[in-house]
Protein backbone atom coordinates (compact mmCIF):
# COMPACT_ATOMS: atom_id res chain seq x y z
CA UNK A 1 0.00 0.00 0.00
CA UNK A 2 2.75 2.43 0.97
CA UNK A 3 4.64 1.54 -2.18
CA UNK A 4 1.52 2.25 -4.29
CA UNK A 5 1.05 5.66 -2.64
CA UNK A 6 4.69 6.51 -3.18
CA UNK A 7 4.56 5.51 -6.84
CA UNK A 8 1.39 7.57 -7.26
CA UNK A 9 3.11 10.77 -6.18
CA UNK A 10 3.57 13.34 -8.92
CA UNK A 11 6.87 15.14 -9.48
CA UNK A 12 5.30 18.30 -7.98
CA UNK A 13 4.33 16.37 -4.83
CA UNK A 14 7.86 15.00 -4.63
CA UNK A 15 9.28 18.53 -4.92
CA UNK A 16 7.06 19.76 -2.09
CA UNK A 17 8.28 16.96 0.16
CA UNK A 18 11.87 17.88 -0.68
CA UNK A 19 11.29 21.55 0.15
CA UNK A 20 9.71 20.84 3.53
CA UNK A 21 12.36 21.25 6.23
CA UNK A 22 12.21 19.10 9.33
CA UNK A 23 12.44 20.53 12.83
CA UNK A 24 15.80 18.80 13.22
CA UNK A 25 17.21 20.53 10.15
CA UNK A 26 16.07 23.96 11.32
CA UNK A 27 17.42 23.40 14.84
CA UNK A 28 20.78 22.14 13.60
CA UNK A 29 21.01 25.05 11.19
CA UNK A 30 20.31 27.53 13.99
CA UNK A 31 22.88 25.91 16.30
CA UNK A 32 25.53 26.94 13.75
CA UNK A 33 25.44 30.44 15.27
CA UNK A 34 27.33 29.01 18.26
CA UNK A 35 30.54 28.87 16.18
CA UNK A 36 32.17 31.81 14.39
CA UNK A 37 29.38 34.35 15.08
CA UNK A 38 29.49 33.66 18.83
CA UNK A 39 33.28 33.99 18.85
CA UNK A 40 33.10 37.35 17.05
CA UNK A 41 30.47 38.58 19.53
CA UNK A 42 32.72 37.71 22.46
CA UNK A 43 35.74 39.29 20.77
CA UNK A 44 33.77 42.47 20.15
CA UNK A 45 32.88 42.77 23.83
CA UNK A 46 36.08 41.63 25.56
CA UNK A 47 38.92 42.01 23.05
CA UNK A 48 39.71 45.68 23.76
CA UNK A 49 39.75 45.13 27.52
CA UNK A 50 41.92 42.02 27.15
CA UNK A 51 44.49 43.62 24.85
CA UNK A 52 44.84 46.81 26.90
CA UNK A 53 44.65 45.51 30.47
CA UNK A 54 45.85 41.89 30.25
CA UNK A 55 48.16 41.79 27.22
CA UNK A 56 49.38 45.30 28.16
CA UNK A 57 49.33 46.66 24.60
CA UNK A 58 49.08 50.47 24.22
CA UNK A 59 45.55 51.64 23.27
CA UNK A 60 46.79 53.26 20.05
CA UNK A 61 48.04 49.90 18.76
CA UNK A 62 44.84 48.21 19.86
CA UNK A 63 42.77 50.69 17.86
CA UNK A 64 45.03 50.09 14.85
CA UNK A 65 44.54 46.31 15.12
CA UNK A 66 40.73 46.59 15.41
CA UNK A 67 40.20 49.09 12.59
CA UNK A 68 42.69 47.38 10.26
CA UNK A 69 40.79 44.14 10.78
CA UNK A 70 37.55 45.90 9.80
CA UNK A 71 39.16 47.09 6.55
CA UNK A 72 40.54 43.59 5.96
CA UNK A 73 37.04 42.23 6.51
CA UNK A 74 35.84 44.13 3.43
CA UNK A 75 38.57 42.54 1.28
CA UNK A 76 37.97 39.14 2.86
CA UNK A 77 34.27 39.27 1.92
CA UNK A 78 35.17 39.79 -1.74
CA UNK A 79 37.82 37.05 -1.74
CA UNK A 80 35.62 34.50 0.03
CA UNK A 81 32.57 35.26 -2.11
CA UNK A 82 34.58 34.67 -5.29
CA UNK A 83 36.08 31.41 -3.99
CA UNK A 84 32.75 30.07 -2.76
CA UNK A 85 31.13 30.94 -6.09
CA UNK A 86 33.67 28.66 -7.82
CA UNK A 87 33.27 25.79 -5.35
CA UNK A 88 31.58 22.58 -6.47
CA UNK A 89 32.36 19.33 -4.65
CA UNK A 90 30.63 16.02 -4.02
CA UNK A 91 29.81 17.32 -0.52
CA UNK A 92 28.12 20.47 -1.86
CA UNK A 93 29.08 24.11 -2.32
CA UNK A 94 28.61 25.54 1.18
CA UNK A 95 29.19 22.60 3.49
CA UNK A 96 32.95 22.18 2.84
CA UNK A 97 33.46 25.82 3.79
CA UNK A 98 31.31 25.55 6.92
CA UNK A 99 33.24 22.47 8.04
CA UNK A 100 36.74 23.61 7.08
CA UNK A 101 36.51 27.15 8.44
CA UNK A 102 34.64 25.93 11.53
CA UNK A 103 37.47 23.54 12.42
CA UNK A 104 40.36 25.96 11.76
CA UNK A 105 38.59 28.73 13.70
CA UNK A 106 38.97 26.82 16.95
CA UNK A 107 42.78 26.92 17.42
CA UNK A 108 43.04 30.47 16.04
CA UNK A 109 40.40 31.73 18.48
CA UNK A 110 42.11 30.00 21.40
CA UNK A 111 45.51 31.48 20.55
CA UNK A 112 43.99 34.96 20.43
CA UNK A 113 43.54 34.80 24.22
CA UNK A 114 47.11 33.66 24.87
CA UNK A 115 49.66 36.28 25.98
CA UNK A 116 53.12 35.49 24.49
CA UNK A 117 56.31 36.75 26.08
CA UNK A 118 57.45 38.68 22.99
CA UNK A 119 57.70 42.25 24.21
CA UNK A 120 55.38 45.02 23.02
CA UNK A 121 56.34 44.97 19.33
CA UNK A 122 56.26 41.18 19.19
CA UNK A 123 52.84 41.03 20.85
CA UNK A 124 51.45 43.68 18.49
CA UNK A 125 52.60 41.62 15.50
CA UNK A 126 51.29 38.40 17.07
CA UNK A 127 47.77 39.74 17.69
CA UNK A 128 47.71 41.64 14.41
CA UNK A 129 48.32 38.45 12.39
CA UNK A 130 45.94 36.33 14.47
CA UNK A 131 43.18 38.93 14.38
CA UNK A 132 43.39 39.16 10.57
CA UNK A 133 43.35 35.35 10.34
CA UNK A 134 40.33 35.24 12.66
CA UNK A 135 38.42 37.74 10.53
CA UNK A 136 39.21 35.83 7.32
CA UNK A 137 38.18 32.49 8.82
CA UNK A 138 35.04 33.90 10.39
CA UNK A 139 34.04 35.38 7.03
CA UNK A 140 34.85 32.05 5.34
CA UNK A 141 32.43 30.41 7.77
CA UNK A 142 29.74 33.08 8.05
CA UNK A 143 29.11 33.77 4.35
CA UNK A 144 28.54 30.12 3.32
CA UNK A 145 26.70 29.36 6.57
CA UNK A 146 24.15 32.13 5.99
CA UNK A 147 23.93 31.35 2.26
CA UNK A 148 23.25 27.69 3.11
CA UNK A 149 19.60 28.59 3.72
CA UNK A 150 19.23 29.10 -0.05
CA UNK A 151 20.35 25.49 -0.63
CA UNK A 152 18.13 23.90 2.02
CA UNK A 153 14.86 24.64 0.23
CA UNK A 154 13.46 26.62 -2.70
CA UNK A 155 10.32 27.51 -0.73
CA UNK A 156 10.63 31.11 0.63
CA UNK A 157 8.55 30.22 3.71
CA UNK A 158 10.83 27.31 4.59
CA UNK A 159 13.91 29.49 4.12
CA UNK A 160 12.37 32.17 6.33
CA UNK A 161 11.67 29.52 8.97
CA UNK A 162 15.32 28.43 8.88
CA UNK A 163 16.38 32.09 9.12
CA UNK A 164 14.11 32.52 12.15
CA UNK A 165 15.86 29.68 13.95
CA UNK A 166 19.23 31.15 13.00
CA UNK A 167 18.17 34.56 14.37
CA UNK A 168 16.94 32.98 17.59
CA UNK A 169 20.25 31.20 18.09
CA UNK A 170 22.08 34.42 17.24
CA UNK A 171 20.72 35.90 20.44
CA UNK A 172 21.35 32.62 22.27
CA UNK A 173 24.96 32.85 21.06
CA UNK A 174 25.32 36.32 22.56
CA UNK A 175 23.84 35.21 25.88
CA UNK A 176 25.85 31.97 25.99
CA UNK A 177 29.08 33.64 24.88
CA UNK A 178 28.85 36.49 27.35
CA UNK A 179 27.65 34.22 30.16
CA UNK A 180 30.32 31.52 29.70
CA UNK A 181 33.19 33.86 28.95
CA UNK A 182 32.18 36.56 31.44
CA UNK A 183 31.56 34.24 34.38
CA UNK A 184 34.78 32.28 33.90
CA UNK A 185 36.88 35.42 33.52
CA UNK A 186 35.21 36.97 36.57
CA UNK A 187 36.02 33.87 38.62
CA UNK A 188 39.73 34.11 37.74
CA UNK A 189 40.25 37.88 37.55
CA UNK A 190 40.68 39.58 40.95
CA UNK A 191 40.89 43.03 39.36
CA UNK A 192 37.12 43.17 38.87
CA UNK A 193 36.69 43.83 42.58
CA UNK A 194 39.13 46.74 42.65
CA UNK A 195 36.53 49.45 42.08
CA UNK A 196 34.93 48.50 45.38
CA UNK A 197 38.19 49.16 47.24
CA UNK A 198 39.30 52.48 45.71
CA UNK A 199 37.97 56.01 45.68
CA UNK A 200 40.12 57.81 43.13
CA UNK A 201 39.82 55.37 40.23
CA UNK A 202 43.50 54.39 40.30
CA UNK A 203 44.74 50.90 41.08
CA UNK A 204 47.88 48.82 41.00
CA UNK A 205 47.89 45.71 38.80
CA UNK A 206 50.22 43.02 40.10
CA UNK A 207 51.96 40.35 38.03
CA UNK A 208 50.09 37.67 39.97
CA UNK A 209 46.69 39.19 39.13
CA UNK A 210 47.66 39.41 35.44
CA UNK A 211 48.64 35.74 35.38
CA UNK A 212 45.34 34.75 36.95
CA UNK A 213 43.47 36.89 34.43
CA UNK A 214 45.38 35.26 31.54
CA UNK A 215 44.41 31.82 32.86
CA UNK A 216 40.77 32.86 33.10
CA UNK A 217 40.70 34.08 29.51
CA UNK A 218 42.29 30.83 28.26
CA UNK A 219 39.83 28.65 30.19
CA UNK A 220 36.92 30.71 28.84
CA UNK A 221 38.29 30.44 25.30
CA UNK A 222 38.70 26.67 25.62
CA UNK A 223 35.10 26.31 26.81
CA UNK A 224 33.74 28.25 23.84
CA UNK A 225 35.95 26.24 21.48
CA UNK A 226 34.31 23.04 22.74
CA UNK A 227 30.85 24.52 22.11
CA UNK A 228 31.93 25.61 18.61
CA UNK A 229 33.13 22.11 17.69
CA UNK A 230 29.78 20.58 18.71
CA UNK A 231 27.85 23.29 16.85
CA UNK A 232 29.86 22.72 13.66
CA UNK A 233 29.16 18.99 13.88
CA UNK A 234 25.43 19.73 14.27
CA UNK A 235 25.36 21.75 11.05
CA UNK A 236 27.45 19.28 9.03
CA UNK A 237 25.53 16.17 10.10
CA UNK A 238 22.09 17.69 10.72
CA UNK A 239 21.57 19.95 7.69
CA UNK A 240 21.05 18.73 4.13
CA UNK A 241 22.39 20.82 1.27
CA UNK A 242 20.09 19.98 -1.65
CA UNK A 243 22.11 18.61 -4.55
CA UNK A 244 19.49 19.55 -7.14
CA UNK A 245 19.70 23.22 -6.10
CA UNK A 246 23.49 23.03 -6.16
CA UNK A 247 23.32 21.54 -9.65
CA UNK A 248 21.08 24.37 -10.87
CA UNK A 249 23.68 26.88 -9.74
CA UNK A 250 26.49 24.82 -11.30
CA UNK A 251 24.67 24.61 -14.64
CA UNK A 252 24.09 28.36 -14.75
CA UNK A 253 26.43 30.25 -17.12
CA UNK A 254 29.28 31.94 -15.28
CA UNK A 255 30.26 35.60 -15.71
CA UNK A 256 33.29 37.63 -14.59
CA UNK A 257 33.16 38.10 -10.84
CA UNK A 258 33.57 41.89 -10.89
CA UNK A 259 30.77 42.23 -13.44
CA UNK A 260 28.46 40.13 -11.26
CA UNK A 261 29.46 42.16 -8.21
CA UNK A 262 28.68 45.42 -10.03
CA UNK A 263 25.28 44.11 -11.13
CA UNK A 264 24.45 43.02 -7.58
CA UNK A 265 25.53 46.35 -6.06
CA UNK A 266 23.46 48.38 -8.54
CA UNK A 267 20.36 46.16 -8.37
CA UNK A 268 17.65 48.48 -6.99
CA UNK A 269 16.03 46.12 -4.43
CA UNK A 270 19.48 45.15 -3.14
CA UNK A 271 20.50 48.81 -2.71
CA UNK A 272 17.43 49.46 -0.58
CA UNK A 273 17.99 46.24 1.36
CA UNK A 274 21.63 47.11 2.08
CA UNK A 275 20.81 50.62 3.32
CA UNK A 276 17.98 49.27 5.48
CA UNK A 277 20.26 46.60 6.94
CA UNK A 278 23.05 49.10 7.57
CA UNK A 279 20.87 51.73 9.28
CA UNK A 280 18.95 49.40 11.58
CA UNK A 281 22.00 47.30 12.40
CA UNK A 282 24.04 50.37 13.31
CA UNK A 283 21.16 51.66 15.46
CA UNK A 284 20.92 48.35 17.31
CA UNK A 285 24.70 47.97 17.73
CA UNK A 286 25.02 51.52 19.05
CA UNK A 287 22.27 50.68 21.51
CA UNK A 288 23.87 47.39 22.54
CA UNK A 289 27.40 48.78 22.76
CA UNK A 290 26.31 51.71 24.89
CA UNK A 291 23.70 50.04 27.11
CA UNK A 292 26.08 48.70 29.79
CA UNK A 293 27.76 52.08 30.29
CA UNK A 294 24.37 53.82 30.05
CA UNK A 295 22.93 51.74 32.89
CA UNK A 296 26.07 52.25 34.98
CA UNK A 297 26.79 55.95 34.52
CA UNK A 298 23.54 57.53 33.27
CA UNK A 299 21.01 55.58 35.32
CA UNK A 300 23.36 54.87 38.26
CA UNK A 301 22.25 51.22 38.44
CA UNK A 302 25.63 49.50 38.71
CA UNK A 303 24.22 46.38 40.33
CA UNK A 304 21.69 45.92 37.50
CA UNK A 305 24.03 46.05 34.49
CA UNK A 306 24.19 42.29 33.87
CA UNK A 307 20.47 41.85 34.60
CA UNK A 308 19.46 44.61 32.16
CA UNK A 309 21.57 43.08 29.38
CA UNK A 310 20.14 39.63 30.08
CA UNK A 311 16.53 40.89 30.12
CA UNK A 312 17.08 42.68 26.81
CA UNK A 313 18.48 39.59 25.06
CA UNK A 314 15.78 37.30 26.51
CA UNK A 315 13.12 39.76 25.33
CA UNK A 316 14.50 39.68 21.79
CA UNK A 317 14.47 35.86 21.77
CA UNK A 318 10.98 35.73 23.29
CA UNK A 319 9.41 38.19 20.86
CA UNK A 320 11.09 36.86 17.70
CA UNK A 321 8.37 34.18 17.10
CA UNK A 322 5.80 36.96 17.60
CA UNK A 323 7.50 38.98 14.85
CA UNK A 324 7.42 35.87 12.64
CA UNK A 325 3.66 35.56 13.18
CA UNK A 326 3.19 39.24 12.31
CA UNK A 327 5.28 38.77 9.17
CA UNK A 328 3.04 35.87 8.12
CA UNK A 329 -0.05 38.02 8.59
CA UNK A 330 1.04 41.47 7.40
CA UNK A 331 4.20 40.86 5.37
CA UNK A 332 7.82 41.75 6.04
CA UNK A 333 7.79 45.40 5.04
CA UNK A 334 4.66 46.38 6.98
CA UNK A 335 5.80 44.51 10.09
CA UNK A 336 9.28 46.01 9.92
CA UNK A 337 7.95 49.55 9.40
CA UNK A 338 5.45 49.18 12.25
CA UNK A 339 8.01 47.96 14.76
CA UNK A 340 10.52 50.60 13.64
CA UNK A 341 8.01 53.43 14.10
CA UNK A 342 7.20 52.06 17.56
CA UNK A 343 10.90 52.11 18.46
CA UNK A 344 11.29 55.88 18.09
CA UNK A 345 9.32 56.81 21.26
CA UNK A 346 11.33 54.20 23.18
CA UNK A 347 14.63 55.67 22.01
CA UNK A 348 13.47 59.13 23.04
CA UNK A 349 12.39 57.73 26.41
CA UNK A 350 16.01 56.71 27.07
CA UNK A 351 16.94 60.41 27.04
CA UNK A 352 14.54 61.14 29.90
CA UNK A 353 14.67 57.96 32.01
CA UNK A 354 15.11 58.96 35.66
CA UNK A 355 18.26 57.79 37.44
CA UNK A 356 18.04 54.97 39.97
CA UNK A 357 14.53 54.05 38.78
CA UNK A 358 14.35 50.27 38.41
CA UNK A 359 10.58 50.35 37.87
CA UNK A 360 10.93 52.64 34.85
CA UNK A 361 14.03 50.99 33.38
CA UNK A 362 12.95 47.37 32.98
CA UNK A 363 9.68 47.99 31.05
CA UNK A 364 11.60 50.15 28.55
CA UNK A 365 14.25 47.42 28.21
CA UNK A 366 11.60 44.74 27.55
CA UNK A 367 9.91 46.88 24.89
CA UNK A 368 13.28 47.61 23.29
CA UNK A 369 13.76 43.84 23.09
CA UNK A 370 10.43 43.53 21.27
CA UNK A 371 11.30 46.09 18.58
CA UNK A 372 14.88 44.74 18.50
CA UNK A 373 13.65 41.37 17.23
CA UNK A 374 12.75 42.85 13.82
CA UNK A 375 16.21 44.12 12.73
CA UNK A 376 17.79 40.89 13.95
CA UNK A 377 15.45 38.66 11.91
CA UNK A 378 13.74 40.42 8.99
CA UNK A 379 16.72 41.90 7.02
CA UNK A 380 18.23 38.46 6.42
CA UNK A 381 14.91 37.14 5.08
CA UNK A 382 14.83 40.16 2.75
CA UNK A 383 18.18 39.06 1.29
CA UNK A 384 16.70 35.74 0.14
CA UNK A 385 13.86 37.65 -1.53
CA UNK A 386 16.37 39.87 -3.32
CA UNK A 387 18.20 36.78 -4.61
CA UNK A 388 14.95 35.35 -6.00
CA UNK A 389 13.89 38.69 -7.50
CA UNK A 390 17.23 39.09 -9.28
CA UNK A 391 17.02 35.55 -10.62
CA UNK A 392 13.55 36.17 -12.05
CA UNK A 393 14.69 39.44 -13.66
CA UNK A 394 17.97 38.17 -15.13
CA UNK A 395 17.96 34.38 -14.91
CA UNK A 396 21.21 34.54 -12.88
CA UNK A 397 21.73 33.21 -9.36
CA UNK A 398 24.18 35.34 -7.35
CA UNK A 399 23.23 34.18 -3.85
CA UNK A 400 26.80 34.13 -2.51
CA UNK A 401 27.50 37.68 -3.68
CA UNK A 402 24.25 39.05 -2.25
CA UNK A 403 24.83 37.44 1.15
CA UNK A 404 28.45 38.63 1.13
CA UNK A 405 27.35 42.22 0.45
CA UNK A 406 24.77 42.05 3.24
CA UNK A 407 27.37 40.72 5.64
CA UNK A 408 29.66 43.56 4.61
CA UNK A 409 26.89 46.09 5.38
CA UNK A 410 26.48 44.59 8.85
CA UNK A 411 30.24 44.64 9.50
CA UNK A 412 30.52 48.24 8.31
CA UNK A 413 27.66 49.18 10.63
CA UNK A 414 29.44 47.46 13.52
CA UNK A 415 32.72 49.28 12.80
CA UNK A 416 31.07 52.69 12.55
CA UNK A 417 28.98 52.07 15.67
CA UNK A 418 32.15 51.19 17.56
CA UNK A 419 34.00 54.22 16.23
CA UNK A 420 31.10 56.59 16.90
CA UNK A 421 30.77 55.35 20.48
CA UNK A 422 34.51 55.69 21.12
CA UNK A 423 34.64 59.22 19.68
CA UNK A 424 31.55 60.33 21.62
CA UNK A 425 32.94 58.98 24.89
CA UNK A 426 36.28 60.68 24.23
CA UNK A 427 34.54 64.01 23.63
CA UNK A 428 32.40 63.44 26.70
CA UNK A 429 35.51 63.02 28.88
CA UNK A 430 35.34 59.28 29.58
CA UNK A 431 38.40 58.06 31.52
CA UNK A 432 39.37 54.43 30.89
CA UNK A 433 39.73 52.33 34.01
CA UNK A 434 38.11 54.85 36.37
CA UNK A 435 35.11 53.84 38.45
CA UNK A 436 33.79 57.40 38.71
CA UNK A 437 33.14 59.34 35.48
CA UNK A 438 32.34 63.04 34.84
CA UNK A 439 28.68 64.06 34.59
CA UNK A 440 29.16 64.86 30.89
CA UNK A 441 29.72 61.15 30.22
CA UNK A 442 26.22 60.30 31.47
CA UNK A 443 24.69 62.93 29.17
CA UNK A 444 26.74 61.70 26.19
CA UNK A 445 25.54 58.15 26.79
CA UNK A 446 21.92 59.34 26.82
CA UNK A 447 22.45 60.96 23.41
CA UNK A 448 23.96 57.73 22.07
CA UNK A 449 20.94 55.78 23.34
CA UNK A 450 18.33 58.19 21.94
CA UNK A 451 19.35 60.65 19.22
CA UNK A 452 21.64 58.35 17.21
CA UNK A 453 19.24 55.34 16.96
CA UNK A 454 16.33 57.67 16.19
CA UNK A 455 18.17 59.35 13.31
CA UNK A 456 19.33 56.05 11.84
CA UNK A 457 15.82 54.58 12.15
CA UNK A 458 14.27 57.51 10.26
CA UNK A 459 16.79 57.09 7.41
CA UNK A 460 16.19 53.34 7.37
CA UNK A 461 12.41 53.87 7.19
CA UNK A 462 12.77 55.96 4.02
CA UNK A 463 14.59 53.14 2.22
CA UNK A 464 12.29 50.52 3.73
CA UNK A 465 9.35 52.42 2.25
CA UNK A 466 11.17 52.43 -1.12
CA UNK A 467 11.90 48.70 -0.92
CA UNK A 468 9.96 47.27 -3.89
CA UNK A 469 9.60 43.56 -2.99
CA UNK A 470 6.14 43.31 -1.43
CA UNK A 471 4.38 40.11 -0.38
CA UNK A 472 2.54 40.00 -3.71
CA UNK A 473 5.77 40.40 -5.68
CA UNK A 474 7.40 37.69 -3.58
CA UNK A 475 4.57 35.30 -4.45
CA UNK A 476 4.85 36.17 -8.14
CA UNK A 477 8.58 35.51 -8.00
CA UNK A 478 7.97 32.14 -6.37
CA UNK A 479 5.52 31.16 -9.12
CA UNK A 480 7.89 32.41 -11.83
CA UNK A 481 10.79 30.41 -10.42
CA UNK A 482 8.66 27.27 -10.32
CA UNK A 483 7.69 27.81 -13.98
CA UNK A 484 11.34 28.40 -14.90
CA UNK A 485 12.30 25.14 -13.21
CA UNK A 486 9.52 23.20 -14.96
CA UNK A 487 10.52 24.65 -18.35
CA UNK A 488 14.13 23.74 -17.72
CA UNK A 489 13.16 20.18 -16.74
CA UNK A 490 11.06 19.79 -19.90
CA UNK A 491 13.93 21.03 -22.05
CA UNK A 492 16.37 18.65 -20.39
CA UNK A 493 13.87 15.82 -20.79
CA UNK A 494 13.60 16.49 -24.51
CA UNK A 495 17.38 16.46 -24.73
CA UNK A 496 17.55 13.20 -22.81
CA UNK A 497 19.37 14.82 -19.86
CA UNK A 498 16.50 14.51 -17.41
CA UNK A 499 13.71 11.98 -16.98
CA UNK A 500 10.91 12.00 -14.39
CA UNK A 501 10.80 9.01 -12.07
CA UNK A 502 8.01 7.21 -13.96
CA UNK A 503 9.74 7.78 -17.31
CA UNK A 504 13.00 6.47 -15.92
CA UNK A 505 11.23 3.32 -14.74
CA UNK A 506 9.60 2.84 -18.16
CA UNK A 507 12.97 3.29 -19.88
CA UNK A 508 14.49 0.67 -17.59
CA UNK A 509 11.63 -1.74 -18.39
CA UNK A 510 12.13 -1.24 -22.12
CA UNK A 511 15.79 -2.07 -21.71
CA UNK A 512 14.76 -5.22 -19.85
CA UNK A 513 12.35 -6.11 -22.68
CA UNK A 514 15.09 -5.70 -25.28
CA UNK A 515 17.29 -8.00 -23.25
CA UNK A 516 14.54 -10.62 -23.03
CA UNK A 517 13.87 -10.33 -26.78
CA UNK A 518 17.53 -10.96 -27.49
CA UNK A 519 17.39 -14.06 -25.30
CA UNK A 520 14.24 -15.30 -27.08
CA UNK A 521 15.78 -14.69 -30.51
CA UNK A 522 18.83 -16.66 -29.52
CA UNK A 523 16.69 -19.46 -28.11
CA UNK A 524 14.46 -19.47 -31.19
CA UNK A 525 17.39 -19.96 -33.50
CA UNK A 526 18.39 -23.10 -31.61
CA UNK A 527 14.87 -24.57 -31.35
CA UNK A 528 13.51 -27.26 -33.70
CA UNK A 529 9.82 -26.36 -33.58
CA UNK A 530 8.64 -29.43 -35.55
CA UNK A 531 10.57 -31.84 -33.31
CA UNK A 532 10.13 -30.10 -29.97
CA UNK A 533 6.54 -28.82 -30.32
CA UNK A 534 5.16 -30.78 -33.29
CA UNK A 535 4.12 -27.55 -34.95
CA UNK A 536 3.20 -27.47 -38.61
CA UNK A 537 4.05 -24.66 -40.96
CA UNK A 538 0.41 -23.51 -41.06
CA UNK A 539 0.27 -23.12 -37.25
CA UNK A 540 -2.47 -20.82 -36.12
CA UNK A 541 -0.54 -17.90 -34.64
CA UNK A 542 -3.50 -16.92 -32.49
CA UNK A 543 -2.94 -20.01 -30.28
CA UNK A 544 0.55 -18.76 -29.45
CA UNK A 545 -0.81 -15.26 -28.82
CA UNK A 546 -3.43 -16.66 -26.43
CA UNK A 547 -0.69 -18.52 -24.63
CA UNK A 548 1.34 -15.30 -24.39
CA UNK A 549 -1.60 -13.51 -22.81
CA UNK A 550 -1.92 -16.23 -20.18
CA UNK A 551 1.73 -15.72 -19.17
CA UNK A 552 2.47 -13.73 -16.03
CA UNK A 553 5.03 -11.47 -17.64
CA UNK A 554 5.58 -9.34 -14.56
CA UNK A 555 6.52 -12.42 -12.56
CA UNK A 556 8.31 -14.38 -15.26
CA UNK A 557 9.97 -11.60 -17.21
CA UNK A 558 9.53 -8.41 -15.16
CA UNK A 559 7.08 -7.01 -17.80
CA UNK A 560 3.86 -5.19 -17.02
CA UNK A 561 2.70 -2.91 -19.81
CA UNK A 562 0.94 -3.46 -23.13
CA UNK A 563 3.96 -2.00 -24.87
CA UNK A 564 6.11 -4.76 -23.37
CA UNK A 565 3.65 -7.43 -24.57
CA UNK A 566 3.50 -5.95 -28.07
CA UNK A 567 7.27 -6.02 -28.38
CA UNK A 568 7.37 -9.65 -27.26
CA UNK A 569 4.57 -10.62 -29.68
CA UNK A 570 6.36 -8.92 -32.56
CA UNK A 571 9.48 -10.86 -31.67
CA UNK A 572 7.54 -14.17 -31.64
CA UNK A 573 5.87 -13.41 -34.98
CA UNK A 574 9.22 -12.69 -36.54
CA UNK A 575 10.66 -15.89 -35.10
CA UNK A 576 7.79 -18.04 -36.36
C-alpha positions, 0 to 999 in steps of 0.5 A: 500500500505504501509503495503504491502511494509513493509511486502515485506521487507526482513530481510536484508532490515530490518537490514539495516533500523535498522543500519541507524542512524538518524541525531537526534541520532547522534546529541544527542550522540555527545551532551553527550560530554558536561557532564563528558568530558567537566567537566574534560577539565575544571578541567584540565585547572583551577584546579591547579590555583584554588587549589593553589591560591583560596583554598590556598593549598600548591603546593606540596599537589596539585601535590600529589592530581593530580598525585594520581588521575591519578594513581587511574584513571588506577585502575578505568578503570579496575574496571568500565570495569569489572562492565560494562561487567557484566551489563545487564538490561532491559534498556540496558548495557551502558545506565544505566551507562551513566544516573547514573554516569551523574547524580551523577557527577553533585553534586560532580563536584559542591562541587569540587569548594567549599572551606570548612573552614577545615584548610590546612589538612582538605582541602587536605583530602576534595579535595583528596576524591572528586577528586578521586570520580570525576575521578571514576564517570567520568570514569564510564560515559566516558567508557560506553558513548564511547562504546555506539557507538558499540550498536547504529549500526553494520555498521562501517560507521554509527558508524564512523559517530556517532564518528565524531559527538562526536569528533565535540562536544568534541571540542565544549565542550572545547570551551563551558567549557572554555568560560563559566567557564573562563568568569564567573570567570573573572567577579568575580575575581579581581586578574586577573587585578593585573598584569597590576598594578604591575612591580615586579610580587608580589601582595597582595591577600586580603580576600575579593578578595578570597571570590569573586573568590570563588563565581565566581568559584561556579557560573561557576560550577553551570552553567556547571552542568546545561549544563551537566544535559541537555546533559545527558537527550539528550543522554538518551532520544535521543539515542537508544541502540539496544537490538539485539546487546546487546543480542548478547553480552549477549549470548556470552560465558563469560571468566575470566576478567583478561584473556580477558584483557590479550588477548586484551592487546596482540592483535596486532592491538590493541597494534598498535592502543594504541601506535598510540593513546598515541603518537598523543594524548600526542603530541596534549595535550603538544601543547594545554597545552603549547600554552597559555604560548607560545603565552604569553611569547615566542611570546609576544602576551598577548592580543591574548592568548584567540583569538589564543586558540579560533581560534585553536579550531574553526579550529579543528571543521571546518576541522573535516568534511573535514577529514571525507571526506578524510577518506571516499576517502582514508581510515583512515590510509592513511589520518592519515599518510598524516595529521601527516606528514604535521604536522611536518613542522608546529611544526618546524615552532613554533620554529622559529615564530617571536615574536609579529608577528600576521600575521605569528601566525594565519595562523600557528594556523589555519593549526595546527587546520587542522592537529589536527582534525585527532588525535581527530577523527580517533583514536576512529574510529580505536578502533571500527575496532579493536573490529570487527577485534578481534571478527572475529578472535576469535568470542569474543566481548570485546568492553568494555575492548578495549574502556577502554584500549584506554581511559587509553592510552589517560589518561596516555598521558594527565598525562605525557604531564602535567608532562613533561610540569611542569618539563620543565617549572621548569628547564626553571626557570618559576616563578608561579604568576609572570607576567614577566618570564626569557628569558629561559622560552620562549625558553623552551616553543618553544621546547615544541611546536616543538621538543616534538610533532615532536618526538612523531609524528615520533614514532606514524607514525611508529606504524601507518604504522604497523597498519594492519587494512586497508580499505580492511580488514575492509570491509572483517571483515564487511562481515564476521560479517554479515555472522556470524550473519546470521549463528547464526540466522539460527542455532537459527531458527532450534532450535526454538529460532529465527523466521523471521518475516514472519515465526512468522506470519505463525506460528501464523496463524497455531495456529489460524487454530488449534484453529478453527479446535478445534471449528469445531470438537466440533461443528461437534460432536453436529450437527445432519447432517441428521436433520439440513442439510438433508444430506445422508450418500452417500453425495458427498464430492466435494459439501462441498469442493466447498462450502469451496472454496467459503468461504472467510477464511481470513475474516471469519476465519483469514485464507489465505494460501493453507495450512490453507485450507488443514487443514480445509478440512482434518478436515471436511473430518474426521468429515463427 
